[in-house]
Amino acid sequence: MRQAVLGVLGGLMLAGVGMFWWQGRAATESAAPPPVAAPPAIDPMALPSADPGQQTGPAPPEVSALSKEEQRFFRYDRNRDRLITRNEMLSTRTDAFRKLDEDGNNLLTFEEWAVATVDRFSAADKDADGRLTTREFAATAPKPAARKPACKC
């Protein structure tokens, strides 16, 4: 019985809210502003003109003063403390992960990948302090590929 009474009261409340909403819409629409007049016809052959006045646009981007080796170093040095930790080196080695398939089965476990990367890190870390300085990191640079001539002239 209580559910029936609550259902009737809920229905009456919804009907009342709907009636107020409907009346409010009707009042708003009766006082709507008149339609805006169409803009004057624009000559399609006329060129647009704009006078920026004293305004200036943003400055063009500047060339980085970093060398290629410094740029490569900062791709690894995520926290910009000028030292590369073991975790920073491991986090960016996804390409090497794809190339390290020892047995050729197209499956590479994380352990296989991590061992090769840790070995490379250890080889570059000459003072064995667990960090690579800029000079130590420069030794890990990949060798440039031999260029083929563009044509056989």
mmCIF file of the C-alpha atoms, coordinates in Angstrom:
data_MODEL
# 
_entry.id   MODEL 
# 
loop_
_atom_site.group_PDB 
_atom_site.id 
_atom_site.type_symbol 
_atom_site.label_atom_id 
_atom_site.label_alt_id 
_atom_site.label_comp_id 
_atom_site.label_asym_id 
_atom_site.label_entity_id 
_atom_site.label_seq_id 
_atom_site.pdbx_PDB_ins_code 
_atom_site.Cartn_x 
_atom_site.Cartn_y 
_atom_site.Cartn_z 
_atom_site.occupancy 
_atom_site.B_iso_or_equiv 
_atom_site.pdbx_formal_charge 
_atom_site.auth_seq_id 
_atom_site.auth_comp_id 
_atom_site.auth_asym_id 
_atom_site.auth_atom_id 
_atom_site.pdbx_PDB_model_num 
ATOM 1   C CA . MET A 1 1   ? 0.000  0.000   0.000   1.00 0.00 ? 1   MET A CA 1 
ATOM 2   C CA . ARG A 1 2   ? 2.830  2.367   0.906   1.00 0.00 ? 2   ARG A CA 1 
ATOM 3   C CA . GLN A 1 3   ? 4.481  1.763   -2.488  1.00 0.00 ? 3   GLN A CA 1 
ATOM 4   C CA . ALA A 1 4   ? 1.251  2.629   -4.324  1.00 0.00 ? 4   ALA A CA 1 
ATOM 5   C CA . VAL A 1 5   ? 0.914  5.921   -2.434  1.00 0.00 ? 5   VAL A CA 1 
ATOM 6   C CA . LEU A 1 6   ? 4.562  6.808   -3.107  1.00 0.00 ? 6   LEU A CA 1 
ATOM 7   C CA . GLY A 1 7   ? 4.061  5.963   -6.779  1.00 0.00 ? 7   GLY A CA 1 
ATOM 8   C CA . VAL A 1 8   ? 1.033  8.248   -7.062  1.00 0.00 ? 8   VAL A CA 1 
ATOM 9   C CA . LEU A 1 9   ? 2.844  11.084  -5.255  1.00 0.00 ? 9   LEU A CA 1 
ATOM 10  C CA . GLY A 1 10  ? 5.897  10.662  -7.525  1.00 0.00 ? 10  GLY A CA 1 
ATOM 11  C CA . GLY A 1 11  ? 3.676  10.762  -10.613 1.00 0.00 ? 11  GLY A CA 1 
ATOM 12  C CA . LEU A 1 12  ? 1.946  13.937  -9.415  1.00 0.00 ? 12  LEU A CA 1 
ATOM 13  C CA . MET A 1 13  ? 5.336  15.554  -8.748  1.00 0.00 ? 13  MET A CA 1 
ATOM 14  C CA . LEU A 1 14  ? 6.558  14.691  -12.243 1.00 0.00 ? 14  LEU A CA 1 
ATOM 15  C CA . ALA A 1 15  ? 3.341  16.027  -13.769 1.00 0.00 ? 15  ALA A CA 1 
ATOM 16  C CA . GLY A 1 16  ? 3.698  19.286  -11.786 1.00 0.00 ? 16  GLY A CA 1 
ATOM 17  C CA . VAL A 1 17  ? 7.336  19.751  -12.842 1.00 0.00 ? 17  VAL A CA 1 
ATOM 18  C CA . GLY A 1 18  ? 6.396  19.077  -16.457 1.00 0.00 ? 18  GLY A CA 1 
ATOM 19  C CA . MET A 1 19  ? 3.557  21.616  -16.303 1.00 0.00 ? 19  MET A CA 1 
ATOM 20  C CA . PHE A 1 20  ? 5.834  24.325  -14.869 1.00 0.00 ? 20  PHE A CA 1 
ATOM 21  C CA . TRP A 1 21  ? 8.470  23.582  -17.512 1.00 0.00 ? 21  TRP A CA 1 
ATOM 22  C CA . TRP A 1 22  ? 5.878  23.732  -20.298 1.00 0.00 ? 22  TRP A CA 1 
ATOM 23  C CA . GLN A 1 23  ? 4.484  27.062  -19.052 1.00 0.00 ? 23  GLN A CA 1 
ATOM 24  C CA . GLY A 1 24  ? 7.986  28.498  -18.693 1.00 0.00 ? 24  GLY A CA 1 
ATOM 25  C CA . ARG A 1 25  ? 8.833  27.578  -22.283 1.00 0.00 ? 25  ARG A CA 1 
ATOM 26  C CA . ALA A 1 26  ? 5.648  29.140  -23.569 1.00 0.00 ? 26  ALA A CA 1 
ATOM 27  C CA . ALA A 1 27  ? 6.367  32.427  -21.766 1.00 0.00 ? 27  ALA A CA 1 
ATOM 28  C CA . THR A 1 28  ? 9.902  32.533  -23.101 1.00 0.00 ? 28  THR A CA 1 
ATOM 29  C CA . GLU A 1 29  ? 8.880  31.888  -26.672 1.00 0.00 ? 29  GLU A CA 1 
ATOM 30  C CA . SER A 1 30  ? 6.176  34.559  -26.667 1.00 0.00 ? 30  SER A CA 1 
ATOM 31  C CA . ALA A 1 31  ? 8.783  37.219  -25.814 1.00 0.00 ? 31  ALA A CA 1 
ATOM 32  C CA . ALA A 1 32  ? 11.422 35.992  -28.253 1.00 0.00 ? 32  ALA A CA 1 
ATOM 33  C CA . PRO A 1 33  ? 13.458 38.710  -30.021 1.00 0.00 ? 33  PRO A CA 1 
ATOM 34  C CA . PRO A 1 34  ? 12.723 39.464  -33.670 1.00 0.00 ? 34  PRO A CA 1 
ATOM 35  C CA . PRO A 1 35  ? 14.861 37.691  -36.262 1.00 0.00 ? 35  PRO A CA 1 
ATOM 36  C CA . VAL A 1 36  ? 18.158 39.321  -37.163 1.00 0.00 ? 36  VAL A CA 1 
ATOM 37  C CA . ALA A 1 37  ? 18.297 41.051  -40.541 1.00 0.00 ? 37  ALA A CA 1 
ATOM 38  C CA . ALA A 1 38  ? 20.431 39.381  -43.201 1.00 0.00 ? 38  ALA A CA 1 
ATOM 39  C CA . PRO A 1 39  ? 23.953 40.820  -43.504 1.00 0.00 ? 39  PRO A CA 1 
ATOM 40  C CA . PRO A 1 40  ? 24.656 42.988  -46.523 1.00 0.00 ? 40  PRO A CA 1 
ATOM 41  C CA . ALA A 1 41  ? 25.810 41.175  -49.645 1.00 0.00 ? 41  ALA A CA 1 
ATOM 42  C CA . ILE A 1 42  ? 29.593 40.746  -49.865 1.00 0.00 ? 42  ILE A CA 1 
ATOM 43  C CA . ASP A 1 43  ? 31.408 41.150  -53.147 1.00 0.00 ? 43  ASP A CA 1 
ATOM 44  C CA . PRO A 1 44  ? 32.992 37.731  -53.801 1.00 0.00 ? 44  PRO A CA 1 
ATOM 45  C CA . MET A 1 45  ? 35.834 39.325  -55.785 1.00 0.00 ? 45  MET A CA 1 
ATOM 46  C CA . ALA A 1 46  ? 36.843 41.748  -53.019 1.00 0.00 ? 46  ALA A CA 1 
ATOM 47  C CA . LEU A 1 47  ? 39.937 40.812  -51.025 1.00 0.00 ? 47  LEU A CA 1 
ATOM 48  C CA . PRO A 1 48  ? 39.648 40.809  -47.248 1.00 0.00 ? 48  PRO A CA 1 
ATOM 49  C CA . SER A 1 49  ? 41.659 43.405  -45.417 1.00 0.00 ? 49  SER A CA 1 
ATOM 50  C CA . ALA A 1 50  ? 42.913 43.329  -41.892 1.00 0.00 ? 50  ALA A CA 1 
ATOM 51  C CA . ASP A 1 51  ? 44.944 45.920  -40.062 1.00 0.00 ? 51  ASP A CA 1 
ATOM 52  C CA . PRO A 1 52  ? 46.808 44.307  -37.156 1.00 0.00 ? 52  PRO A CA 1 
ATOM 53  C CA . GLY A 1 53  ? 47.757 47.715  -35.775 1.00 0.00 ? 53  GLY A CA 1 
ATOM 54  C CA . GLN A 1 54  ? 50.469 47.376  -33.137 1.00 0.00 ? 54  GLN A CA 1 
ATOM 55  C CA . GLN A 1 55  ? 49.905 43.653  -32.601 1.00 0.00 ? 55  GLN A CA 1 
ATOM 56  C CA . THR A 1 56  ? 52.684 41.164  -33.279 1.00 0.00 ? 56  THR A CA 1 
ATOM 57  C CA . GLY A 1 57  ? 52.541 37.403  -33.568 1.00 0.00 ? 57  GLY A CA 1 
ATOM 58  C CA . PRO A 1 58  ? 54.502 34.927  -31.462 1.00 0.00 ? 58  PRO A CA 1 
ATOM 59  C CA . ALA A 1 59  ? 58.223 34.660  -32.023 1.00 0.00 ? 59  ALA A CA 1 
ATOM 60  C CA . PRO A 1 60  ? 59.348 31.751  -34.221 1.00 0.00 ? 60  PRO A CA 1 
ATOM 61  C CA . PRO A 1 61  ? 60.936 28.836  -32.365 1.00 0.00 ? 61  PRO A CA 1 
ATOM 62  C CA . GLU A 1 62  ? 64.656 29.070  -31.813 1.00 0.00 ? 62  GLU A CA 1 
ATOM 63  C CA . VAL A 1 63  ? 67.203 26.453  -32.773 1.00 0.00 ? 63  VAL A CA 1 
ATOM 64  C CA . SER A 1 64  ? 68.426 24.397  -29.853 1.00 0.00 ? 64  SER A CA 1 
ATOM 65  C CA . ALA A 1 65  ? 71.968 25.191  -28.753 1.00 0.00 ? 65  ALA A CA 1 
ATOM 66  C CA . LEU A 1 66  ? 72.510 21.545  -27.786 1.00 0.00 ? 66  LEU A CA 1 
ATOM 67  C CA . SER A 1 67  ? 74.766 19.345  -29.868 1.00 0.00 ? 67  SER A CA 1 
ATOM 68  C CA . LYS A 1 68  ? 73.476 16.066  -31.277 1.00 0.00 ? 68  LYS A CA 1 
ATOM 69  C CA . GLU A 1 69  ? 75.196 14.154  -28.490 1.00 0.00 ? 69  GLU A CA 1 
ATOM 70  C CA . GLU A 1 70  ? 73.628 16.403  -25.825 1.00 0.00 ? 70  GLU A CA 1 
ATOM 71  C CA . GLN A 1 71  ? 70.195 15.933  -27.400 1.00 0.00 ? 71  GLN A CA 1 
ATOM 72  C CA . ARG A 1 72  ? 70.684 12.164  -27.382 1.00 0.00 ? 72  ARG A CA 1 
ATOM 73  C CA . PHE A 1 73  ? 71.868 12.341  -23.758 1.00 0.00 ? 73  PHE A CA 1 
ATOM 74  C CA . PHE A 1 74  ? 68.755 14.259  -22.664 1.00 0.00 ? 74  PHE A CA 1 
ATOM 75  C CA . ARG A 1 75  ? 66.450 11.754  -24.389 1.00 0.00 ? 75  ARG A CA 1 
ATOM 76  C CA . TYR A 1 76  ? 67.682 9.279   -21.769 1.00 0.00 ? 76  TYR A CA 1 
ATOM 77  C CA . ASP A 1 77  ? 68.096 11.703  -18.848 1.00 0.00 ? 77  ASP A CA 1 
ATOM 78  C CA . ARG A 1 78  ? 64.404 12.050  -17.965 1.00 0.00 ? 78  ARG A CA 1 
ATOM 79  C CA . ASN A 1 79  ? 64.829 14.063  -14.742 1.00 0.00 ? 79  ASN A CA 1 
ATOM 80  C CA . ARG A 1 80  ? 67.482 16.408  -16.228 1.00 0.00 ? 80  ARG A CA 1 
ATOM 81  C CA . ASP A 1 81  ? 70.022 15.893  -13.454 1.00 0.00 ? 81  ASP A CA 1 
ATOM 82  C CA . ARG A 1 82  ? 72.805 15.372  -16.038 1.00 0.00 ? 82  ARG A CA 1 
ATOM 83  C CA . LEU A 1 83  ? 73.194 11.756  -14.912 1.00 0.00 ? 83  LEU A CA 1 
ATOM 84  C CA . ILE A 1 84  ? 71.621 8.677   -16.458 1.00 0.00 ? 84  ILE A CA 1 
ATOM 85  C CA . THR A 1 85  ? 70.564 6.044   -13.983 1.00 0.00 ? 85  THR A CA 1 
ATOM 86  C CA . ARG A 1 86  ? 70.136 2.400   -14.819 1.00 0.00 ? 86  ARG A CA 1 
ATOM 87  C CA . ASN A 1 87  ? 66.338 2.765   -14.755 1.00 0.00 ? 87  ASN A CA 1 
ATOM 88  C CA . GLU A 1 88  ? 66.435 5.736   -17.141 1.00 0.00 ? 88  GLU A CA 1 
ATOM 89  C CA . MET A 1 89  ? 68.543 3.770   -19.598 1.00 0.00 ? 89  MET A CA 1 
ATOM 90  C CA . LEU A 1 90  ? 66.256 0.733   -19.404 1.00 0.00 ? 90  LEU A CA 1 
ATOM 91  C CA . SER A 1 91  ? 63.085 2.791   -19.891 1.00 0.00 ? 91  SER A CA 1 
ATOM 92  C CA . THR A 1 92  ? 64.020 4.036   -23.364 1.00 0.00 ? 92  THR A CA 1 
ATOM 93  C CA . ARG A 1 93  ? 65.423 0.869   -24.916 1.00 0.00 ? 93  ARG A CA 1 
ATOM 94  C CA . THR A 1 94  ? 62.287 -0.434  -26.665 1.00 0.00 ? 94  THR A CA 1 
ATOM 95  C CA . ASP A 1 95  ? 63.959 -0.598  -30.099 1.00 0.00 ? 95  ASP A CA 1 
ATOM 96  C CA . ALA A 1 96  ? 66.767 -2.685  -28.666 1.00 0.00 ? 96  ALA A CA 1 
ATOM 97  C CA . PHE A 1 97  ? 64.124 -4.932  -27.105 1.00 0.00 ? 97  PHE A CA 1 
ATOM 98  C CA . ARG A 1 98  ? 62.836 -5.796  -30.585 1.00 0.00 ? 98  ARG A CA 1 
ATOM 99  C CA . LYS A 1 99  ? 66.336 -6.488  -31.929 1.00 0.00 ? 99  LYS A CA 1 
ATOM 100 C CA . LEU A 1 100 ? 67.543 -8.834  -29.179 1.00 0.00 ? 100 LEU A CA 1 
ATOM 101 C CA . ASP A 1 101 ? 65.742 -12.046 -30.124 1.00 0.00 ? 101 ASP A CA 1 
ATOM 102 C CA . GLU A 1 102 ? 68.579 -14.514 -29.523 1.00 0.00 ? 102 GLU A CA 1 
ATOM 103 C CA . ASP A 1 103 ? 66.862 -17.698 -30.657 1.00 0.00 ? 103 ASP A CA 1 
ATOM 104 C CA . GLY A 1 104 ? 64.888 -16.195 -33.560 1.00 0.00 ? 104 GLY A CA 1 
ATOM 105 C CA . ASN A 1 105 ? 61.471 -17.324 -32.297 1.00 0.00 ? 105 ASN A CA 1 
ATOM 106 C CA . ASN A 1 106 ? 60.031 -13.776 -32.258 1.00 0.00 ? 106 ASN A CA 1 
ATOM 107 C CA . LEU A 1 107 ? 59.637 -14.037 -28.498 1.00 0.00 ? 107 LEU A CA 1 
ATOM 108 C CA . LEU A 1 108 ? 61.870 -12.096 -26.159 1.00 0.00 ? 108 LEU A CA 1 
ATOM 109 C CA . THR A 1 109 ? 61.530 -12.276 -22.409 1.00 0.00 ? 109 THR A CA 1 
ATOM 110 C CA . PHE A 1 110 ? 62.129 -9.212  -20.315 1.00 0.00 ? 110 PHE A CA 1 
ATOM 111 C CA . GLU A 1 111 ? 64.984 -10.961 -18.595 1.00 0.00 ? 111 GLU A CA 1 
ATOM 112 C CA . GLU A 1 112 ? 66.833 -11.508 -21.912 1.00 0.00 ? 112 GLU A CA 1 
ATOM 113 C CA . TRP A 1 113 ? 66.410 -7.866  -22.804 1.00 0.00 ? 113 TRP A CA 1 
ATOM 114 C CA . ALA A 1 114 ? 67.341 -6.555  -19.354 1.00 0.00 ? 114 ALA A CA 1 
ATOM 115 C CA . VAL A 1 115 ? 70.526 -8.652  -19.187 1.00 0.00 ? 115 VAL A CA 1 
ATOM 116 C CA . ALA A 1 116 ? 71.765 -7.238  -22.512 1.00 0.00 ? 116 ALA A CA 1 
ATOM 117 C CA . THR A 1 117 ? 70.913 -3.667  -21.506 1.00 0.00 ? 117 THR A CA 1 
ATOM 118 C CA . VAL A 1 118 ? 72.489 -3.995  -18.067 1.00 0.00 ? 118 VAL A CA 1 
ATOM 119 C CA . ASP A 1 119 ? 75.624 -5.428  -19.696 1.00 0.00 ? 119 ASP A CA 1 
ATOM 120 C CA . ARG A 1 120 ? 75.766 -2.448  -22.058 1.00 0.00 ? 120 ARG A CA 1 
ATOM 121 C CA . PHE A 1 121 ? 75.212 -0.041  -19.150 1.00 0.00 ? 121 PHE A CA 1 
ATOM 122 C CA . SER A 1 122 ? 77.922 -1.749  -17.100 1.00 0.00 ? 122 SER A CA 1 
ATOM 123 C CA . ALA A 1 123 ? 80.361 -1.585  -20.006 1.00 0.00 ? 123 ALA A CA 1 
ATOM 124 C CA . ALA A 1 124 ? 79.733 2.166   -20.398 1.00 0.00 ? 124 ALA A CA 1 
ATOM 125 C CA . ASP A 1 125 ? 79.896 2.879   -16.638 1.00 0.00 ? 125 ASP A CA 1 
ATOM 126 C CA . LYS A 1 126 ? 83.702 3.027   -16.348 1.00 0.00 ? 126 LYS A CA 1 
ATOM 127 C CA . ASP A 1 127 ? 83.825 4.171   -12.715 1.00 0.00 ? 127 ASP A CA 1 
ATOM 128 C CA . ALA A 1 128 ? 81.151 1.619   -11.632 1.00 0.00 ? 128 ALA A CA 1 
ATOM 129 C CA . ASP A 1 129 ? 79.112 4.143   -9.651  1.00 0.00 ? 129 ASP A CA 1 
ATOM 130 C CA . GLY A 1 130 ? 75.762 3.112   -11.173 1.00 0.00 ? 130 GLY A CA 1 
ATOM 131 C CA . ARG A 1 131 ? 75.439 6.358   -13.189 1.00 0.00 ? 131 ARG A CA 1 
ATOM 132 C CA . LEU A 1 132 ? 76.606 7.498   -16.590 1.00 0.00 ? 132 LEU A CA 1 
ATOM 133 C CA . THR A 1 133 ? 78.221 10.890  -16.956 1.00 0.00 ? 133 THR A CA 1 
ATOM 134 C CA . THR A 1 134 ? 78.008 12.776  -20.233 1.00 0.00 ? 134 THR A CA 1 
ATOM 135 C CA . ARG A 1 135 ? 81.440 11.497  -21.276 1.00 0.00 ? 135 ARG A CA 1 
ATOM 136 C CA . GLU A 1 136 ? 80.635 7.868   -20.360 1.00 0.00 ? 136 GLU A CA 1 
ATOM 137 C CA . PHE A 1 137 ? 77.327 8.085   -22.199 1.00 0.00 ? 137 PHE A CA 1 
ATOM 138 C CA . ALA A 1 138 ? 79.044 9.409   -25.353 1.00 0.00 ? 138 ALA A CA 1 
ATOM 139 C CA . ALA A 1 139 ? 80.826 6.051   -25.614 1.00 0.00 ? 139 ALA A CA 1 
ATOM 140 C CA . THR A 1 140 ? 77.438 4.320   -26.106 1.00 0.00 ? 140 THR A CA 1 
ATOM 141 C CA . ALA A 1 141 ? 76.601 6.260   -29.296 1.00 0.00 ? 141 ALA A CA 1 
ATOM 142 C CA . PRO A 1 142 ? 75.694 4.020   -32.211 1.00 0.00 ? 142 PRO A CA 1 
ATOM 143 C CA . LYS A 1 143 ? 78.170 3.933   -35.054 1.00 0.00 ? 143 LYS A CA 1 
ATOM 144 C CA . PRO A 1 144 ? 77.011 5.878   -38.124 1.00 0.00 ? 144 PRO A CA 1 
ATOM 145 C CA . ALA A 1 145 ? 75.722 3.723   -40.958 1.00 0.00 ? 145 ALA A CA 1 
ATOM 146 C CA . ALA A 1 146 ? 77.765 3.586   -44.145 1.00 0.00 ? 146 ALA A CA 1 
ATOM 147 C CA . ARG A 1 147 ? 76.124 5.780   -46.761 1.00 0.00 ? 147 ARG A CA 1 
ATOM 148 C CA . LYS A 1 148 ? 75.479 4.505   -50.241 1.00 0.00 ? 148 LYS A CA 1 
ATOM 149 C CA . PRO A 1 149 ? 75.840 6.903   -53.156 1.00 0.00 ? 149 PRO A CA 1 
ATOM 150 C CA . ALA A 1 150 ? 72.520 8.336   -54.330 1.00 0.00 ? 150 ALA A CA 1 
ATOM 151 C CA . CYS A 1 151 ? 73.115 7.260   -57.898 1.00 0.00 ? 151 CYS A CA 1 
ATOM 152 C CA . LYS A 1 152 ? 75.588 5.257   -59.994 1.00 0.00 ? 152 LYS A CA 1 
ATOM 153 C CA . CYS A 1 153 ? 76.717 8.032   -62.282 1.00 0.00 ? 153 CYS A CA 1 
# 
